Amino acid sequence: MGDREFVGRTALVTGGSRGIGRAICQRLARSGAQVAINYVANKTAAEETCQLIAEENGAGEIYRADVSDPEQTSDMFDAIEKDLGPVDLLVTNAGIARSADSVNMTGDTWREIMRTNVDGTFYQVWRAKGGMIDRGYGRIVCISSVLGLMPNPISAERLIAYGTSKSAVIGFVRNCAVAFGPHVRVNGVAPGWIDTEMTEDVSEDVRRRLIEATPLKRVGKTAEIGELVHFLLSDKSSFTTGQTHVASGGLGTLP
Ligand SMILES: NC(=O)c1ccc[n+]([C@@H]2O[C@H](COP(=O)([O-])OP(=O)(O)OC[C@H]3O[C@@H](n4cnc5c(N)ncnc54)[C@H](OP(=O)(O)O)[C@@H]3O)[C@@H](O)[C@H]2O)c1
């Protein structure tokens, strides 16, 4: 299935062990990329992603690193460069949300979310960008969220730190696109609700109200985000950089 544009390219997808990241890994492998699948804790899930790729005759390797730690992140890039070659396609997908993230959250929760979602995105992009600029080829997609564009329109659980962290990612994408052009493109994807382990604890009532408020009347699938990320990494989007593209079924982005 799909074209083979990424044959000979190396892709790194952080948080590739589960959820949205797994679907992105699978999509890029179908286009011929060698995929470095990052995880932090769930090795079994990362191996499952690798196995799913192998079942479609794709190429994947797993790499453990906590993206909120700059040394671990840099060491992971070293290992990937040794095994698979330099990273041409980077998807900064690893991210966390915390249910304690509301008006009553603590500074610890705020810092934990910022460390992974903002600092982690920075460490990954900073480690990747020099080589991309030198080689005259690079594609980066940073995963944000529709909650980076607006507060949660449904739930009283406002996810203040999470939303703020995802707004920062949108600003980071804009700035990096200007700084790293003309041969490196940097874009963002802002998903709405996608069924993954991240959203499984949210109440059925909130889920129902959210679907009701969504013009497409459903939640999203991980594969739909995989397609959009693939498009933004591919030459099909060759004149697009610095933009964060919303995939929310219309939730929150339409009057
Ligand atoms: N699901 C949604 O509705 C939704 C909506 C908008 C945006 N997003 C964003 O999409 C991205 C993926 O979300 P998801 O729903 O697929 O989440 P998920 O199912 O909870 O998976 C999170 C992934 O991130 C990895 N991860 C977490 N912290 C990490 C760290 N410090 N270093 C390295 N990897 C780390 C996890 O690795 P382990 O498996 O090893 O734990 C896992 O692979 C996140 O950035 C999230 O904010 C999700």
The ligand as a Gaussian input file, in Angstrom:
#p B3LYP/6-31G(d) Opt

LIG

0 1
 N       -4.930000      10.801000      22.050000
 C       -5.364000      12.020000      21.807000
 O       -6.588000      12.274000      21.849000
 C       -4.412000      13.133000      21.490000
 C       -4.950000      14.350000      21.067000
 C       -4.103000      15.397000      20.748000
 C       -2.729000      15.223000      20.832000
 N       -2.227000      14.030000      21.255000
 C       -0.758000      13.921000      21.331000
 O       -0.333000      12.844000      20.520000
 C        0.868000      12.277000      21.062000
 C        0.655000      10.779000      21.253000
 O       -0.450000      10.590000      22.119000
 P       -1.144000       9.174000      22.358000
 O       -2.579000       9.436000      22.574000
 O       -0.719000       8.202000      21.335000
 O       -0.494000       8.819000      23.779000
 P       -0.259000       7.436000      24.532000
 O       -1.113000       6.357000      23.969000
 O       -0.359000       7.784000      25.969000
 O        1.277000       7.100000      24.159000
 C        2.286000       7.960000      24.606000
 C        3.583000       7.572000      23.946000
 O        4.605000       8.507000      24.341000
 C        5.689000       7.790000      24.936000
 N        6.294000       8.641000      25.942000
 C        5.698000       9.290000      26.979000
 N        6.613000       9.996000      27.675000
 C        7.811000       9.774000      27.063000
 C        9.136000      10.201000      27.312000
 N        9.428000      11.022000      28.344000
 N       10.120000       9.800000      26.487000
 C        9.853000       8.977000      25.451000
 N        8.607000       8.526000      25.154000
 C        7.611000       8.917000      25.970000
 C        5.084000       6.505000      25.467000
 O        6.102000       5.516000      25.604000
 P        5.875000       4.168000      26.496000
 O        4.955000       3.278000      25.677000
 O        7.224000       3.599000      26.649000
 O        5.257000       4.598000      27.777000
 C        4.067000       6.192000      24.358000
 O        4.727000       5.620000      23.247000
 C        1.142000      13.034000      22.358000
 O        2.070000      14.073000      22.115000
 C       -0.215000      13.620000      22.704000
 O       -0.119000      14.762000      23.508000
 C       -3.033000      12.980000      21.592000

